[in-house]
Every structure is written in structure tokens, then in C-alpha cells.
Amino acid sequence: MFEFVRGPLVWIAFIVFVGGVLYRLVSTAILAGKEKTVFPTMDLKYGLRSLMHWIVPFANRNTRMRPIFTVVSFAFHICLLATPMFLMGHAVLWKESWGVSWWSLPPATADVMTLVVVFGCVFFVLRRLTSPEVRNVTTWKDYALVLLVVSPFITGYAAHQQWLDARAMLILHIICGALWLVAIPFTRLSHMIWFAFSRAYMGSEFGAVRNARDW
């Protein structure tokens, strides 16, 4: 089982992830091409300006109005992306599998970043339960998605700490990670792909067409 999940299952997940992303990009580009306002509106200057104001904490009014949410959200997303990418165990696997090596996080730092992700998921669930404007648009799928996102971090942390059966937790960790990759193109997790495009379009619409700021 371990050899299957660390070999064929990972390859299947990567293939579905890459294929799904390409399919979504191409199909969306075709759909956008049928609209007369999408591509002509895109402007490099205003698109980049908007992106910079929305990826820098407190650079836009919306984030300044919700400081706690902003801090948690930025910390969560940074740790969510950086931890799997620079985790020492993952870096070793990249080196062994494809001969690619890069800098990795110290184990203690990776543990803290993992806990930041877990705390962030708990925070987002509580926010969906207590904030009326978010609760009203929340379905069971949103809670399932949060569980999917946090599961590789919980199982990976448990395996690293040698909790329960470490080999079983490692297998679960790989399975959860594979499911996470597969889900990205086909669920709301796809916002990690579309954020740059949607923000660039909105910035172009506001800046080049309405002559106004979108932040």
C-alpha cells in the first residue's frame, strides 16, 4: 500500500491536477473569447496595479476593515503554500525522484507553519458558523472542503510526531495530499488559479474603463 500511494497514486494525482488545470484554462479562455468585453478590457498596467494592492496586507480598504481576518488569512495562505513546497521530507522526495533539489524549512519551523494552517481552518469554520453574511452562503460542501484542505497537514504532522501508527498516518497523508491535488481544478480551491486572472480583469475594468480604484 505504501509503495502504491507514494508511486502510482502520486503520479495519477499530478496528471489529473495538470490536466484539470489545463482544461479549465482552455475552456475558460474559449468562453471568455465569446464575450466582447473580456479580452479588450484587460490592461497590463491596471491589472498589475490591482494585483499589488490585493496581495499586500492592508494595502486595500477591505483588508483594513477586517484586520483579524486579514492577518489570519494571509498567514494561512502563506503557510498553506510554503509548507508543502519547502518541507524537508518533500524536498528529499523531489531529489530522489527527479533529481531536483532546493532549500527546505527547518523541522521546527515547518511544525509551526503546519499548526498555523490548522488554526486557520478552525478559524474559517468558526467564522462560517458565527458570521451571518458568510453562514447564509455556506453549504456542507464548504465544510468538506476545509476538511480536505487541513487533512494532509494533520496527518503529516501526526506522522512526523510519531503519533499512532506512523506508517499508517504517512499513507493517509499521501492519500489526502493526492485528493487535495485532484480537487484543486474542480472545486472552489481553483481560486488559487483564477485569483490572478480575476483580479487583473477587475483592476483593468476599474482602471482603464471606469477610471476608478478597485481597492
C-alpha positions in Angstrom: 0.0 0.0 0.0 2.8 2.4 0.9 4.6 1.8 -2.4 1.4 2.3 -4.3 0.4 5.6 -2.7 4.0 7.1 -2.9 4.3 6.0 -6.5 1.4 5.4 -8.9 -1.1 7.4 -6.8 1.0 10.5 -6.7 1.6 10.3 -10.5 -2.2 9.9 -11.1 -2.9 12.9 -8.8 -0.3 15.1 -10.6 -1.6 14.1 -14.1 -5.2 14.8 -13.1 -4.2 18.1 -11.5 -2.2 19.3 -14.5 -4.8 18.0 -17.0 -7.6 19.6 -15.0 -5.9 23.0 -14.7 -5.1 23.0 -18.5 -8.7 22.0 -19.3 -10.1 24.8 -17.1 -7.8 27.4 -18.5 -8.5 26.5 -22.1 -12.3 26.1 -21.6 -12.5 29.4 -19.7 -10.4 31.2 -22.4 -12.7 29.9 -25.1 -15.7 31.1 -23.1 -14.2 34.5 -22.4 -13.3 34.8 -26.1 -17.0 34.7 -26.9 -17.6 37.8 -24.7 -16.8 41.1 -26.4 -15.7 42.8 -23.2 -13.2 40.4 -21.5 -10.0 40.4 -23.5 -10.3 44.0 -24.9 -10.6 45.3 -21.3 -7.5 43.6 -20.0 -4.8 46.1 -19.3 -1.3 45.2 -18.0 -0.7 48.4 -16.1 -4.0 48.4 -14.2 -4.1 44.7 -13.8 -0.7 44.6 -12.1 -1.6 47.6 -10.0 -4.7 45.9 -8.7 -2.8 42.6 -8.0 -0.2 44.5 -6.0 -2.9 46.2 -3.9 -4.6 42.9 -3.1 -1.6 40.7 -2.4 -0.1 43.2 0.1 -1.7 43.1 3.6 -3.7 46.2 4.4 -3.0 47.8 1.1 -6.7 47.9 0.3 -9.7 49.2 2.3 -11.4 45.8 2.5 -8.5 44.2 4.5 -8.1 47.3 6.7 -11.8 47.0 7.7 -11.2 43.3 8.9 -7.7 43.3 10.5 -8.1 40.0 12.3 -9.4 38.2 9.3 -6.6 39.7 7.2 -3.8 38.6 9.5 -5.2 35.0 9.8 -5.9 34.8 6.0 -2.5 35.9 4.9 -0.7 33.8 7.4 -2.9 30.8 6.5 -2.3 31.1 2.7 1.4 31.7 3.0 1.8 28.6 5.2 -0.6 26.6 3.1 1.6 27.1 0.0 5.1 27.3 1.5 4.9 24.3 3.9 4.3 21.6 1.3 6.7 23.2 -1.1 9.7 23.6 1.3 9.1 20.8 3.8 12.3 18.8 4.2 10.6 15.4 3.7 9.1 16.6 0.4 12.3 18.2 -0.8 14.1 14.8 -0.2 11.4 13.0 -2.3 11.9 15.6 -5.1 15.6 15.0 -5.0 15.2 11.2 -5.0 12.5 11.1 -7.7 13.6 13.8 -10.2 17.0 14.9 -9.1 15.6 18.4 -8.3 16.7 20.0 -5.0 16.0 23.3 -3.3 16.1 24.9 0.2 13.9 23.3 2.8 12.4 24.5 6.1 13.8 23.6 9.5 11.6 20.9 11.0 10.5 23.2 14.0 9.5 26.0 11.6 7.5 23.6 9.4 5.7 22.3 12.5 4.7 25.9 13.5 3.6 26.6 9.9 1.5 23.4 9.9 -0.2 24.5 13.1 -0.9 27.9 11.6 -2.8 26.1 8.8 -4.8 24.0 11.2 -5.6 27.1 13.3 -6.6 29.0 10.2 -9.0 26.2 9.1 -10.6 26.2 12.6 -10.9 30.0 12.4 -12.6 29.8 9.0 -15.1 27.2 10.2 -16.0 29.2 13.2 -16.4 32.3 11.0 -18.8 30.4 8.8 -20.8 29.3 11.8 -21.0 32.7 13.5 -20.9 35.3 10.8 -24.4 35.7 9.3 -23.2 37.0 5.9 -20.9 34.0 5.5 -23.2 31.4 7.1 -26.0 32.3 4.7 -24.0 31.2 1.7 -22.3 28.2 3.3 -23.2 24.6 2.5 -21.9 21.2 3.6 -19.5 21.3 0.6 -17.6 24.3 2.2 -17.0 22.3 5.4 -16.0 19.3 3.4 -13.5 21.4 1.5 -12.0 22.8 4.7 -11.6 19.2 6.0 -9.9 18.2 2.7 -7.5 21.2 2.9 -6.5 20.5 6.5 -6.3 16.7 6.3 -2.8 16.5 4.7 -1.4 18.8 7.4 -3.0 17.0 10.3 -1.9 13.5 9.0 1.5 14.8 8.1 2.0 16.4 11.5 0.8 13.2 13.2 3.2 11.1 11.2 6.1 13.4 11.9 5.3 13.4 15.7 5.1 9.5 15.6 1.5 9.6 16.8 -0.5 6.3 16.5 0.9 4.1 13.7 3.4 6.4 11.9 3.3 4.3 8.7 -0.5 4.3 8.6 -0.5 8.1 9.2 2.0 8.6 6.4 -0.1 6.6 4.0 -3.2 8.7 4.9 -1.1 11.8 4.5 -0.2 10.9 0.9 -3.8 9.9 0.1 -5.1 13.2 1.5 -2.5 15.1 -0.4 -3.4 13.4 -3.6 -7.1 14.1 -3.1 -6.2 17.7 -2.5 -4.3 18.0 -5.8 -7.1 16.3 -7.7 -9.7 18.6 -6.1 -8.0 21.9 -7.0 -9.1 22.3 -10.6 -12.7 21.2 -9.9 -13.7 22.9 -6.7 -13.5 26.3 -5.0 -9.9 25.6 -4.5 -9.4 26.7 -8.1 -9.4 30.3 -6.8 -5.7 29.7 -6.4 -5.5 29.6 -10.2 -8.1 32.2 -11.0 -7.2 34.8 -8.5 -4.6 36.5 -10.6 -6.8 36.5 -13.7 -10.0 37.7 -12.0 -8.1 40.4 -10.0 -6.3 41.6 -13.2 -9.6 41.8 -15.0 -11.3 43.7 -12.2 -8.4 46.1 -12.0 -8.4 46.7 -15.7 -12.2 47.2 -15.7 -12.0 49.8 -12.9 -8.8 51.5 -14.0 -9.0 51.5 -17.8 -12.8 51.7 -18.2 -14.2 53.4 -15.1 -11.1 55.4 -14.2 -11.6 54.4 -10.6 -9.7 52.4 -8.0 -10.8 48.9 -7.1 -9.2 48.8 -3.7 
